[in-house]
Amino acid sequence: IRGSLSNGYHAPALQQIYLTETGTAWKNVGVINVPVTNGIFPNNSVITKAFGVRALQPEKAINISAGFTSTLSPHLNVTVDGYWIQIKNRIVLSGIFDKSNPDVNAILINRPDIDQVRFMTNAINTKTRGIDIVINGNWKVIKGNLGLIAAANFTRTNLFGPIQTTDKLAANSSNENILFNREEREKIEHSQPASKIILS
C-alpha cells in the first residue's frame, strides 16, 4: 500500500508575462465593415494594468494519491493508483474585450487607438481526479512464454470556484464569459479523452 501528499507551484513563463500581439481586423457595423485595432497586451503593460489585472501569480497545486500493488497469483499481479490534483490560479489567455462593452469603453476612454483587448491572467481553478489500473500476467505456454498487460486510465478535470475577473469589470456572467468562455472551458474539461485502455 502506498500514498503521497505533495504541493507545488509553477511560476509564470516569460512568454506568459511578455506575450504581445497587435493587429487590425474588420468588424461589421450595420451594413459596412470598419477596421478595429486589437491586441494581446503583456501582463505588465499600462493597458493591462488599466483593467486592474494584477501581476501574474504562480499556479499552486495540491496532489493527493493512494494505491496498492498486489501479487494475486504466481502468474498475475495488479497495480491500482488513484489521484486528486487541485490547481489554483491557473494562467489563461482572456477572451476579447471590446469597446462595445460599456465597462471596457470606460477603461479605454483615453485610448481611441485601441478597440479590442486580450491579456494573460490568473482566472481559473481546476480539480483533476482519476485512477490508473495495470494488470500484468505471465504464463509458460508449451515451450514459450505468454505475457499480457492490461492498462487503463480514467480521468476527469473540472473547473471550480468563480472565474476571477478584476475590480474594473462588473462581476457578471457577461464579463466572466468573455474572460473565460464556453469554448475555453470545454478545452480544459473535455479536450483530453476521459478514458484510455490498452491491452498488449
ChimeraX commands (.cxc) that place a marker at each C-alpha (Angstrom):
marker #1 position 0.00,0.00,0.00 radius 0.5
marker #1 position 1.34,3.44,-0.87 radius 0.5
marker #1 position 0.27,7.04,-0.82 radius 0.5
marker #1 position 1.58,10.58,-1.09 radius 0.5
marker #1 position 0.65,14.15,-0.34 radius 0.5
marker #1 position 2.53,16.96,-2.05 radius 0.5
marker #1 position 2.24,20.55,-3.15 radius 0.5
marker #1 position 3.98,22.63,-5.73 radius 0.5
marker #1 position 3.89,25.71,-7.86 radius 0.5
marker #1 position 4.52,26.73,-11.45 radius 0.5
marker #1 position 5.93,30.22,-11.92 radius 0.5
marker #1 position 4.64,32.29,-14.86 radius 0.5
marker #1 position 6.69,31.67,-18.00 radius 0.5
marker #1 position 8.37,34.57,-19.78 radius 0.5
marker #1 position 6.05,34.21,-22.78 radius 0.5
marker #1 position 3.03,34.41,-20.47 radius 0.5
marker #1 position 4.30,37.64,-18.90 radius 0.5
marker #1 position 5.51,39.35,-22.07 radius 0.5
marker #1 position 3.27,37.94,-24.83 radius 0.5
marker #1 position 2.44,40.83,-27.18 radius 0.5
marker #1 position 0.49,40.92,-30.42 radius 0.5
marker #1 position -1.32,43.75,-32.19 radius 0.5
marker #1 position -3.13,43.93,-35.48 radius 0.5
marker #1 position -6.12,45.19,-37.43 radius 0.5
marker #1 position -9.32,43.26,-38.06 radius 0.5
marker #1 position -12.64,44.11,-39.65 radius 0.5
marker #1 position -15.90,44.39,-37.76 radius 0.5
marker #1 position -19.36,44.57,-39.28 radius 0.5
marker #1 position -21.24,47.64,-38.05 radius 0.5
marker #1 position -24.65,47.92,-39.61 radius 0.5
marker #1 position -24.06,47.31,-43.31 radius 0.5
marker #1 position -20.40,48.30,-43.51 radius 0.5
marker #1 position -17.11,46.81,-42.34 radius 0.5
marker #1 position -14.94,49.07,-40.21 radius 0.5
marker #1 position -11.32,48.45,-39.15 radius 0.5
marker #1 position -10.67,47.75,-35.47 radius 0.5
marker #1 position -7.33,47.62,-33.68 radius 0.5
marker #1 position -6.95,44.61,-31.45 radius 0.5
marker #1 position -4.13,43.15,-29.46 radius 0.5
marker #1 position -2.80,40.86,-26.77 radius 0.5
marker #1 position -1.08,43.09,-24.26 radius 0.5
marker #1 position 1.68,41.94,-21.86 radius 0.5
marker #1 position 0.82,41.49,-18.23 radius 0.5
marker #1 position 2.94,44.49,-17.19 radius 0.5
marker #1 position 1.62,46.93,-19.84 radius 0.5
marker #1 position -0.29,50.09,-18.96 radius 0.5
marker #1 position -3.30,48.73,-20.89 radius 0.5
marker #1 position -3.46,45.54,-18.84 radius 0.5
marker #1 position -2.92,47.47,-15.61 radius 0.5
marker #1 position -5.78,49.81,-16.60 radius 0.5
marker #1 position -8.05,46.76,-16.50 radius 0.5
marker #1 position -6.93,46.12,-12.93 radius 0.5
marker #1 position -5.22,42.85,-13.82 radius 0.5
marker #1 position -2.68,42.03,-11.13 radius 0.5
marker #1 position 0.80,40.75,-11.88 radius 0.5
marker #1 position 0.76,37.06,-12.77 radius 0.5
marker #1 position 0.95,34.81,-9.72 radius 0.5
marker #1 position 2.38,31.27,-9.59 radius 0.5
marker #1 position -0.06,28.43,-10.20 radius 0.5
marker #1 position -0.29,26.43,-6.95 radius 0.5
marker #1 position -1.09,22.73,-6.76 radius 0.5
marker #1 position -2.00,20.13,-4.16 radius 0.5
marker #1 position -1.62,16.48,-5.15 radius 0.5
marker #1 position -3.01,13.51,-3.20 radius 0.5
marker #1 position -2.52,9.95,-4.41 radius 0.5
marker #1 position -3.03,6.49,-2.96 radius 0.5
marker #1 position -2.77,2.99,-4.32 radius 0.5
marker #1 position -1.57,-0.55,-3.92 radius 0.5
marker #1 position 0.26,-3.26,-5.76 radius 0.5
marker #1 position -0.51,-6.94,-5.19 radius 0.5
marker #1 position 0.59,-10.33,-6.46 radius 0.5
marker #1 position -2.70,-12.18,-6.93 radius 0.5
marker #1 position -1.02,-15.42,-8.01 radius 0.5
marker #1 position 2.41,-16.59,-9.19 radius 0.5
marker #1 position 1.38,-15.50,-12.68 radius 0.5
marker #1 position -0.68,-12.37,-12.07 radius 0.5
marker #1 position -0.17,-9.03,-10.34 radius 0.5
marker #1 position -2.19,-5.84,-10.25 radius 0.5
marker #1 position -1.44,-2.19,-9.53 radius 0.5
marker #1 position -4.10,0.42,-8.77 radius 0.5
marker #1 position -3.44,4.13,-8.11 radius 0.5
marker #1 position -5.96,6.92,-7.59 radius 0.5
marker #1 position -5.10,10.61,-7.64 radius 0.5
marker #1 position -6.67,14.00,-6.91 radius 0.5
marker #1 position -4.98,17.20,-8.08 radius 0.5
marker #1 position -6.13,20.74,-7.34 radius 0.5
marker #1 position -4.57,23.69,-9.18 radius 0.5
marker #1 position -5.39,27.27,-8.19 radius 0.5
marker #1 position -4.67,30.48,-10.11 radius 0.5
marker #1 position -4.23,28.80,-13.48 radius 0.5
marker #1 position -2.92,31.22,-16.10 radius 0.5
marker #1 position -5.12,31.60,-19.17 radius 0.5
marker #1 position -5.46,33.96,-22.13 radius 0.5
marker #1 position -8.62,36.02,-21.84 radius 0.5
marker #1 position -11.27,36.39,-24.50 radius 0.5
marker #1 position -11.63,39.61,-26.49 radius 0.5
marker #1 position -12.83,42.63,-24.52 radius 0.5
marker #1 position -14.45,45.05,-26.98 radius 0.5
marker #1 position -15.28,48.73,-26.59 radius 0.5
marker #1 position -18.91,47.86,-27.32 radius 0.5
marker #1 position -18.90,46.70,-23.67 radius 0.5
marker #1 position -19.57,49.85,-21.54 radius 0.5
marker #1 position -17.10,48.68,-18.86 radius 0.5
marker #1 position -14.36,48.27,-21.46 radius 0.5
marker #1 position -15.17,51.56,-23.16 radius 0.5
marker #1 position -14.85,53.38,-19.82 radius 0.5
marker #1 position -11.41,51.84,-19.23 radius 0.5
marker #1 position -10.16,52.66,-22.74 radius 0.5
marker #1 position -11.83,56.09,-22.96 radius 0.5
marker #1 position -8.41,57.77,-23.34 radius 0.5
marker #1 position -7.12,55.21,-25.85 radius 0.5
marker #1 position -9.03,55.82,-29.11 radius 0.5
marker #1 position -6.33,53.83,-30.96 radius 0.5
marker #1 position -7.36,50.55,-29.27 radius 0.5
marker #1 position -10.69,48.79,-29.81 radius 0.5
marker #1 position -10.21,45.24,-28.53 radius 0.5
marker #1 position -8.02,43.86,-25.77 radius 0.5
marker #1 position -6.81,40.45,-24.57 radius 0.5
marker #1 position -4.38,39.60,-21.77 radius 0.5
marker #1 position -2.96,36.80,-19.65 radius 0.5
marker #1 position -4.39,36.46,-16.15 radius 0.5
marker #1 position -4.82,34.03,-13.25 radius 0.5
marker #1 position -8.50,33.34,-13.91 radius 0.5
marker #1 position -9.47,29.77,-13.03 radius 0.5
marker #1 position -9.08,26.89,-10.59 radius 0.5
marker #1 position -9.27,23.21,-11.59 radius 0.5
marker #1 position -9.59,19.81,-9.95 radius 0.5
marker #1 position -8.46,16.60,-11.65 radius 0.5
marker #1 position -9.29,13.17,-10.33 radius 0.5
marker #1 position -8.53,9.80,-11.83 radius 0.5
marker #1 position -7.43,6.23,-11.43 radius 0.5
marker #1 position -4.72,4.09,-13.09 radius 0.5
marker #1 position -5.07,0.30,-13.22 radius 0.5
marker #1 position -2.44,-2.12,-14.54 radius 0.5
marker #1 position -2.83,-5.91,-14.63 radius 0.5
marker #1 position 0.24,-7.90,-15.57 radius 0.5
marker #1 position 0.20,-11.63,-16.33 radius 0.5
marker #1 position 2.89,-14.08,-17.33 radius 0.5
marker #1 position 2.47,-17.77,-18.21 radius 0.5
marker #1 position 4.61,-20.50,-19.76 radius 0.5
marker #1 position 2.86,-21.93,-22.82 radius 0.5
marker #1 position 4.37,-25.11,-24.30 radius 0.5
marker #1 position 7.99,-24.04,-24.95 radius 0.5
marker #1 position 7.25,-20.33,-24.99 radius 0.5
marker #1 position 6.23,-17.52,-22.68 radius 0.5
marker #1 position 2.98,-15.52,-22.85 radius 0.5
marker #1 position 2.92,-12.09,-21.28 radius 0.5
marker #1 position -0.26,-9.99,-21.10 radius 0.5
marker #1 position -0.59,-6.43,-19.87 radius 0.5
marker #1 position -3.90,-4.61,-19.46 radius 0.5
marker #1 position -3.63,-0.91,-18.55 radius 0.5
marker #1 position -6.46,1.54,-18.05 radius 0.5
marker #1 position -6.73,5.18,-17.07 radius 0.5
marker #1 position -9.90,7.06,-16.20 radius 0.5
marker #1 position -9.64,10.78,-15.51 radius 0.5
marker #1 position -11.76,13.91,-15.27 radius 0.5
marker #1 position -10.93,17.62,-14.94 radius 0.5
marker #1 position -13.44,20.25,-13.78 radius 0.5
marker #1 position -13.34,23.94,-13.04 radius 0.5
marker #1 position -14.37,25.05,-9.57 radius 0.5
marker #1 position -14.97,28.41,-7.96 radius 0.5
marker #1 position -15.78,31.66,-9.79 radius 0.5
marker #1 position -13.96,32.95,-12.85 radius 0.5
marker #1 position -11.62,35.56,-11.36 radius 0.5
marker #1 position -12.35,38.86,-13.07 radius 0.5
marker #1 position -10.97,42.24,-11.96 radius 0.5
marker #1 position -12.46,45.03,-9.89 radius 0.5
marker #1 position -12.63,47.21,-13.02 radius 0.5
marker #1 position -15.11,44.83,-14.69 radius 0.5
marker #1 position -18.58,44.14,-13.35 radius 0.5
marker #1 position -18.71,40.67,-11.78 radius 0.5
marker #1 position -21.46,39.44,-14.08 radius 0.5
marker #1 position -21.82,36.42,-16.34 radius 0.5
marker #1 position -21.14,38.51,-19.45 radius 0.5
marker #1 position -17.66,39.56,-18.33 radius 0.5
marker #1 position -16.92,36.10,-16.92 radius 0.5
marker #1 position -17.88,34.53,-20.27 radius 0.5
marker #1 position -15.59,36.94,-22.11 radius 0.5
marker #1 position -12.69,36.35,-19.74 radius 0.5
marker #1 position -13.04,32.56,-19.97 radius 0.5
marker #1 position -15.75,31.50,-22.38 radius 0.5
marker #1 position -17.57,28.24,-23.01 radius 0.5
marker #1 position -15.10,27.17,-25.71 radius 0.5
marker #1 position -12.11,27.56,-23.36 radius 0.5
marker #1 position -13.96,25.74,-20.57 radius 0.5
marker #1 position -14.65,22.89,-23.00 radius 0.5
marker #1 position -10.93,22.68,-23.86 radius 0.5
marker #1 position -9.97,22.41,-20.20 radius 0.5
marker #1 position -12.67,19.91,-19.22 radius 0.5
marker #1 position -13.07,17.75,-22.34 radius 0.5
marker #1 position -10.17,18.18,-24.77 radius 0.5
marker #1 position -8.48,15.03,-23.39 radius 0.5
marker #1 position -10.10,11.58,-23.54 radius 0.5
marker #1 position -11.83,10.61,-20.28 radius 0.5
marker #1 position -10.51,7.05,-20.55 radius 0.5
marker #1 position -7.74,5.06,-22.17 radius 0.5
marker #1 position -7.47,1.26,-22.19 radius 0.5
marker #1 position -4.52,-0.68,-23.63 radius 0.5
marker #1 position -4.12,-4.44,-23.97 radius 0.5
marker #1 position -0.78,-5.80,-25.11 radius 0.5
marker link #1:1,2 radius 0.2
marker link #1:2,3 radius 0.2
marker link #1:3,4 radius 0.2
marker link #1:4,5 radius 0.2
marker link #1:5,6 radius 0.2
marker link #1:6,7 radius 0.2
marker link #1:7,8 radius 0.2
marker link #1:8,9 radius 0.2
marker link #1:9,10 radius 0.2
marker link #1:10,11 radius 0.2
marker link #1:11,12 radius 0.2
marker link #1:12,13 radius 0.2
marker link #1:13,14 radius 0.2
marker link #1:14,15 radius 0.2
marker link #1:15,16 radius 0.2
marker link #1:16,17 radius 0.2
marker link #1:17,18 radius 0.2
marker link #1:18,19 radius 0.2
marker link #1:19,20 radius 0.2
marker link #1:20,21 radius 0.2
marker link #1:21,22 radius 0.2
marker link #1:22,23 radius 0.2
marker link #1:23,24 radius 0.2
marker link #1:24,25 radius 0.2
marker link #1:25,26 radius 0.2
marker link #1:26,27 radius 0.2
marker link #1:27,28 radius 0.2
marker link #1:28,29 radius 0.2
marker link #1:29,30 radius 0.2
marker link #1:30,31 radius 0.2
marker link #1:31,32 radius 0.2
marker link #1:32,33 radius 0.2
marker link #1:33,34 radius 0.2
marker link #1:34,35 radius 0.2
marker link #1:35,36 radius 0.2
marker link #1:36,37 radius 0.2
marker link #1:37,38 radius 0.2
marker link #1:38,39 radius 0.2
marker link #1:39,40 radius 0.2
marker link #1:40,41 radius 0.2
marker link #1:41,42 radius 0.2
marker link #1:42,43 radius 0.2
marker link #1:43,44 radius 0.2
marker link #1:44,45 radius 0.2
marker link #1:45,46 radius 0.2
marker link #1:46,47 radius 0.2
marker link #1:47,48 radius 0.2
marker link #1:48,49 radius 0.2
marker link #1:49,50 radius 0.2
marker link #1:50,51 radius 0.2
marker link #1:51,52 radius 0.2
marker link #1:52,53 radius 0.2
marker link #1:53,54 radius 0.2
marker link #1:54,55 radius 0.2
marker link #1:55,56 radius 0.2
marker link #1:56,57 radius 0.2
marker link #1:57,58 radius 0.2
marker link #1:58,59 radius 0.2
marker link #1:59,60 radius 0.2
marker link #1:60,61 radius 0.2
marker link #1:61,62 radius 0.2
marker link #1:62,63 radius 0.2
marker link #1:63,64 radius 0.2
marker link #1:64,65 radius 0.2
marker link #1:65,66 radius 0.2
marker link #1:66,67 radius 0.2
marker link #1:67,68 radius 0.2
marker link #1:68,69 radius 0.2
marker link #1:69,70 radius 0.2
marker link #1:70,71 radius 0.2
marker link #1:71,72 radius 0.2
marker link #1:72,73 radius 0.2
marker link #1:73,74 radius 0.2
marker link #1:74,75 radius 0.2
marker link #1:75,76 radius 0.2
marker link #1:76,77 radius 0.2
marker link #1:77,78 radius 0.2
marker link #1:78,79 radius 0.2
marker link #1:79,80 radius 0.2
marker link #1:80,81 radius 0.2
marker link #1:81,82 radius 0.2
marker link #1:82,83 radius 0.2
marker link #1:83,84 radius 0.2
marker link #1:84,85 radius 0.2
marker link #1:85,86 radius 0.2
marker link #1:86,87 radius 0.2
marker link #1:87,88 radius 0.2
marker link #1:88,89 radius 0.2
marker link #1:89,90 radius 0.2
marker link #1:90,91 radius 0.2
marker link #1:91,92 radius 0.2
marker link #1:92,93 radius 0.2
marker link #1:93,94 radius 0.2
marker link #1:94,95 radius 0.2
marker link #1:95,96 radius 0.2
marker link #1:96,97 radius 0.2
marker link #1:97,98 radius 0.2
marker link #1:98,99 radius 0.2
marker link #1:99,100 radius 0.2
marker link #1:100,101 radius 0.2
marker link #1:101,102 radius 0.2
marker link #1:102,103 radius 0.2
marker link #1:103,104 radius 0.2
marker link #1:104,105 radius 0.2
marker link #1:105,106 radius 0.2
marker link #1:106,107 radius 0.2
marker link #1:107,108 radius 0.2
marker link #1:108,109 radius 0.2
marker link #1:109,110 radius 0.2
marker link #1:110,111 radius 0.2
marker link #1:111,112 radius 0.2
marker link #1:112,113 radius 0.2
marker link #1:113,114 radius 0.2
marker link #1:114,115 radius 0.2
marker link #1:115,116 radius 0.2
marker link #1:116,117 radius 0.2
marker link #1:117,118 radius 0.2
marker link #1:118,119 radius 0.2
marker link #1:119,120 radius 0.2
marker link #1:120,121 radius 0.2
marker link #1:121,122 radius 0.2
marker link #1:122,123 radius 0.2
marker link #1:123,124 radius 0.2
marker link #1:124,125 radius 0.2
marker link #1:125,126 radius 0.2
marker link #1:126,127 radius 0.2
marker link #1:127,128 radius 0.2
marker link #1:128,129 radius 0.2
marker link #1:129,130 radius 0.2
marker link #1:130,131 radius 0.2
marker link #1:131,132 radius 0.2
marker link #1:132,133 radius 0.2
marker link #1:133,134 radius 0.2
marker link #1:134,135 radius 0.2
marker link #1:135,136 radius 0.2
marker link #1:136,137 radius 0.2
marker link #1:137,138 radius 0.2
marker link #1:138,139 radius 0.2
marker link #1:139,140 radius 0.2
marker link #1:140,141 radius 0.2
marker link #1:141,142 radius 0.2
marker link #1:142,143 radius 0.2
marker link #1:143,144 radius 0.2
marker link #1:144,145 radius 0.2
marker link #1:145,146 radius 0.2
marker link #1:146,147 radius 0.2
marker link #1:147,148 radius 0.2
marker link #1:148,149 radius 0.2
marker link #1:149,150 radius 0.2
marker link #1:150,151 radius 0.2
marker link #1:151,152 radius 0.2
marker link #1:152,153 radius 0.2
marker link #1:153,154 radius 0.2
marker link #1:154,155 radius 0.2
marker link #1:155,156 radius 0.2
marker link #1:156,157 radius 0.2
marker link #1:157,158 radius 0.2
marker link #1:158,159 radius 0.2
marker link #1:159,160 radius 0.2
marker link #1:160,161 radius 0.2
marker link #1:161,162 radius 0.2
marker link #1:162,163 radius 0.2
marker link #1:163,164 radius 0.2
marker link #1:164,165 radius 0.2
marker link #1:165,166 radius 0.2
marker link #1:166,167 radius 0.2
marker link #1:167,168 radius 0.2
marker link #1:168,169 radius 0.2
marker link #1:169,170 radius 0.2
marker link #1:170,171 radius 0.2
marker link #1:171,172 radius 0.2
marker link #1:172,173 radius 0.2
marker link #1:173,174 radius 0.2
marker link #1:174,175 radius 0.2
marker link #1:175,176 radius 0.2
marker link #1:176,177 radius 0.2
marker link #1:177,178 radius 0.2
marker link #1:178,179 radius 0.2
marker link #1:179,180 radius 0.2
marker link #1:180,181 radius 0.2
marker link #1:181,182 radius 0.2
marker link #1:182,183 radius 0.2
marker link #1:183,184 radius 0.2
marker link #1:184,185 radius 0.2
marker link #1:185,186 radius 0.2
marker link #1:186,187 radius 0.2
marker link #1:187,188 radius 0.2
marker link #1:188,189 radius 0.2
marker link #1:189,190 radius 0.2
marker link #1:190,191 radius 0.2
marker link #1:191,192 radius 0.2
marker link #1:192,193 radius 0.2
marker link #1:193,194 radius 0.2
marker link #1:194,195 radius 0.2
marker link #1:195,196 radius 0.2
marker link #1:196,197 radius 0.2
marker link #1:197,198 radius 0.2
marker link #1:198,199 radius 0.2
marker link #1:199,200 radius 0.2
view
